[in-house]
Amino acid sequence: MGHNRTFEIPFVGLTAGEHEFEYRIEDQFFLDFGPQDFSNCQTKVKLLLEKHSGFMQLHFDIDGTIDTLCDRCGNPLSVQLWDEFNLIIKLVEDADKMNSEEEDPDIFYLDRNDSHMSIANWIYEFISLSVPLQHICKLDEKGQSTCNQKVIDQLNFFNEITPSDAPSKTLWKGLDQFKDLEAEDADASEADE
């Protein structure tokens, strides 16, 4: 991963107790994760790390905005992000084995000999989980949709078309004869053998 040490926490040097970290996440952060269905990410991630003997509690607070398109009409819109996530990090001898066997997504294992932990993947995951599944234009003061009315009218027009109205029957009308000829050719070649 191309992230620099900005998202690595040297937890070995931290004293027991609470420690706060803050990260500003913008579009460049997502380059290593591939294309996203949003742009202009302006998100602040606050991390409260509480260190104990043998484990750490992490609390991520996601707050910001992204730009995306309305799923219904395609208008550009800004979506507010806000969510919180908790994670428990346990220090163990065989972290890889423990992580492969762990079923709880809120628990992660680090090797006792590790001195740093990267939180970039968790930030990516938690921002992605904060993005609403549906991106729809808001309602105005009268409770009416602010979607692009021309697009909505066109969608309604296509919804009213029944299969009998569609020109598909005339489009494929003459192709049935070729299908029958192909079947006859296959029968003839079997008879020749």
Buried (B, 14 or more C-beta within 10 A) or exposed (E): EEBEEEBBBEBEEEEEEEBEBEBEBEBEBBEEBEEBEBEEBBBEBBBBBBBEEEBBBBBBBBBBBBBBBBBBBEBEBEBEBEEEBEBBBBBBEEBEEBBEEEEEEEBBBBEEEEEEBBBBEBBBBBBEEBBEEEBBBEEEEEEEBBBBEEBBEEEEEEEEEEEEEEEEEEEEEEEEEEEEEEEEEEEEEEEEE
